[in-house]
Amino acid sequence: MKRADCFALLEELKLPAMAQAWDEVVTDGIARKRSTTEIIGRLLQTELTQRQLRSVQYRIAKAKFGQTRSIAQFQFNDSPVHQPSVDLLMEGAYITDKRNIIFVGGPGTGKRIWPVHWVLKQLHKGQKYGSSMYSI
């Protein structure tokens, strides 16, 4: 099957991330003498990761947050938030341990904003969220 035919099928199947990563993944796979299943697996993983990332970005956009901020921008000096505790949570061990996190605080204290940042960070690390839960 020709490259153009593959791209047409990927477009028809609505797999844009696979089409975008095709050249890089296939070229790298051939150069490293990977099996066909390894190459296809990497393409599928790329598509899955991009879908998860787009899903999180869509939810962030739908929430209509006033500003996008990161933990790096947070001023711990001006806040009662305990920075070592936040750093421990940022490692994401609660996901692999399948533990819950419960955020407590009054309205407007940012309980919804913190988990979004962790989800984005863990997605970039390749963590999966199907078995984890957290409460807000």
C-alpha positions as CSV (number, residue, x, y, z in Angstrom):
1,M,0.0,0.0,0.0
2,K,1.3,3.4,-0.9
3,R,2.0,6.2,1.6
4,A,-0.8,8.4,0.2
5,D,-3.3,5.5,0.5
6,C,-2.3,5.0,4.1
7,F,-2.8,8.7,4.8
8,A,-6.2,8.6,3.1
9,L,-7.3,5.7,5.3
10,L,-6.0,7.4,8.5
11,E,-8.0,10.5,7.5
12,E,-11.1,8.5,6.9
13,L,-10.7,6.7,10.2
14,K,-10.2,10.0,12.0
15,L,-6.7,9.2,13.2
16,P,-4.9,12.6,12.7
17,A,-2.1,12.0,15.3
18,M,-1.1,8.8,13.6
19,A,-0.9,10.6,10.2
20,Q,1.1,13.4,11.7
21,A,3.6,11.0,13.4
22,W,3.7,8.5,10.5
23,D,7.0,9.6,8.9
24,E,8.9,10.0,12.1
25,V,7.7,6.7,13.7
26,V,8.0,4.6,10.6
27,T,11.4,6.0,9.6
28,D,12.7,5.5,13.2
29,G,11.2,2.0,13.4
30,I,12.8,0.9,10.1
31,A,16.2,2.4,11.1
32,R,16.1,0.6,14.4
33,K,14.9,-2.6,12.8
34,R,11.7,-2.7,14.9
35,S,9.0,-5.2,14.1
36,T,5.8,-4.2,12.4
37,T,3.8,-4.6,15.6
38,E,6.2,-2.3,17.5
39,I,5.8,0.4,14.9
40,I,2.0,0.0,14.8
41,G,1.9,0.0,18.6
42,R,3.9,3.2,18.7
43,L,1.6,4.9,16.2
44,L,-1.5,3.7,18.2
45,Q,0.1,5.0,21.5
46,T,0.7,8.4,19.8
47,E,-2.9,8.6,18.8
48,L,-4.1,7.6,22.3
49,T,-1.9,10.2,24.0
50,Q,-3.0,13.0,21.6
51,R,-6.6,12.1,22.2
52,Q,-6.2,12.2,26.0
53,L,-4.3,15.5,25.7
54,R,-7.0,17.0,23.5
55,S,-9.7,15.8,25.9
56,V,-8.0,17.6,28.8
57,Q,-7.5,20.7,26.7
58,Y,-11.2,20.7,25.7
59,R,-12.3,20.4,29.3
60,I,-10.0,23.2,30.4
61,A,-11.4,25.4,27.6
62,K,-15.0,24.4,28.4
63,A,-14.4,25.4,32.1
64,K,-13.6,28.9,30.9
65,F,-10.9,29.6,33.5
66,G,-9.9,33.2,33.6
67,Q,-6.2,32.6,33.3
68,T,-4.0,29.6,32.7
69,R,-1.4,29.2,35.5
70,S,1.1,26.6,36.3
71,I,2.4,25.3,39.7
72,A,5.7,27.0,38.8
73,Q,4.0,30.4,38.8
74,F,2.2,29.8,42.2
75,Q,3.5,31.9,45.0
76,F,3.9,29.6,48.0
77,N,5.3,32.4,50.2
78,D,2.1,34.3,50.0
79,S,-0.1,31.3,50.7
80,P,-0.8,28.9,53.5
81,V,-0.3,26.0,51.1
82,H,2.4,23.6,52.2
83,Q,4.8,23.4,49.2
84,P,6.4,20.0,50.1
85,S,3.0,18.4,50.2
86,V,2.2,19.8,46.8
87,D,5.5,18.6,45.4
88,L,4.7,15.1,46.8
89,L,1.4,15.1,45.0
90,M,3.0,16.4,41.8
91,E,5.1,13.2,41.6
92,G,1.8,11.3,40.9
93,A,2.3,8.3,43.1
94,Y,-1.3,8.5,44.1
95,I,-2.2,7.4,40.6
96,T,-0.1,4.3,40.5
97,D,-1.1,3.5,44.1
98,K,-4.8,4.0,43.2
99,R,-5.3,6.4,46.1
100,N,-7.9,9.2,46.4
101,I,-7.1,12.8,46.9
102,I,-9.7,15.0,48.7
103,F,-9.3,18.8,48.4
104,V,-10.9,20.7,51.2
105,G,-11.6,24.4,51.2
106,G,-14.1,27.1,50.8
107,P,-15.6,28.3,47.5
108,G,-13.1,30.1,45.3
109,T,-10.0,28.5,46.8
110,G,-8.9,26.8,43.5
111,K,-9.8,23.2,44.4
112,R,-10.7,22.5,40.7
113,I,-7.6,24.1,39.2
114,W,-5.0,21.9,40.9
115,P,-6.1,18.5,39.6
116,V,-6.1,19.8,36.0
117,H,-2.5,20.6,36.1
118,W,-1.6,17.2,37.6
119,V,-3.6,15.4,34.9
120,L,-1.7,17.3,32.2
121,K,1.7,16.6,33.8
122,Q,0.9,12.9,34.2
123,L,-0.3,12.6,30.6
124,H,3.0,14.0,29.4
125,K,4.7,11.3,31.6
126,G,2.5,8.6,30.0
127,Q,0.4,7.7,33.1
128,K,-3.0,6.2,32.6
129,Y,-6.1,7.4,34.5
130,G,-8.6,4.6,34.0
131,S,-8.1,3.1,37.4
132,S,-7.4,6.2,39.5
133,M,-9.9,8.4,41.2
134,Y,-9.7,11.7,43.0
135,S,-12.3,13.7,44.7
136,I,-12.7,17.4,44.6
